[in-house]
């Protein structure tokens, strides 16, 4: 049943134009589809995520989407060069190297907030 399905992240945006600029200028994404109040993005890995207009953006208080990469460190440095700042969390068993969290046996991760105050994650855990 659901085990064979594809999961898509839906990311809320209080201001869709502001979010579009952030995802383009900071993260390098352009929408592949757009409808009233929705933007659809596709990663090079072939997965989609959607930005949608809502007053509830940034209210989750937890990670709402993760981007899996080969190595977190160069991605963090590239995004920092574009002015992005990263979040630090007190997670048991985590060792921090600057803005990158190392989790024994799992890999590395870094968290940041988008223009809408949503928490997003970059990780290389699939490669651990």
Secondary structure, DSSP 8 states (H G I E B T S, - for coil): -GGGS---EEEEESSHHHHHHHHHHTT----SEEETTEEEEE-TTS-EEEEEE-TTTT-S-SEEEEEE-S-HHHHHHHHHHTT--EE----TTEEEETTEEEETTTEEEEEEE-TTS-EEEEE-GGG-
